[in-house]
Amino acid sequence: MERSCNNARRAVGFTLVELVLVIVILGVLVAVALPRFVSLSSSARTATVESVAGAMNSTVGIVRSKAYVSGLSPAATNPGGSQQSDFVIETEVGRSEVDWRNLCPESRAEVADALTMLNYISLQASSAGLKTTVDNRYTRVGFTLPTDPGLGCYVEYDSFGFPECTVTTFLSGC
């Protein structure tokens, strides 16, 4: 009877060796799996920024095509003032100005519906965890928008590029 009681007590819990072995195995799994999860996060950010860049490039192509179909052509000099309204086109998003040099949509238009590039690509930046900055020339969208251009994880649209507007991705900080 005494022998069966001792066996019952031993079978109830884990030994210290078993617990240490489980902790070591979990530590090895974490050490192997954690870098893979970090890499997935970086890949997801890179893919998001590249998707936004693709949307911007598509928008540029559509808007420039609509400008040409409307009879517009690039001007040699800035028309300025009231003649700037000659460079307004109608799109599905609304009426907005294109740049006189290259017929690209302005990053932030000043006439008509004063659309921004964000309006064209229908981006809800806050829902995706993205940050944005928009001025008349540049639209920047990304996860890190640095004060030093070229460093970070973002896409930059330059509407005043000559002869073409440009969409550039910066992925060093993703």
Buried (B, 14 or more C-beta within 10 A) or exposed (E): EEEEEEEEEEEEEEEEEEEEEEEEEEEEEEEEEEEEEEEEEBEEBBEBBBEBBBBBBEBBEBBBEBBEEEEBEBBEEEEEEEEBEEBBBEBEBBBBBBBBBBBBBBBBBEBBBBBBBBBBBEBEEEEEEBBBEBEBBBBBBBBBBBEEEEEBBBBBBBBBBEEEBBBBBBBEBB
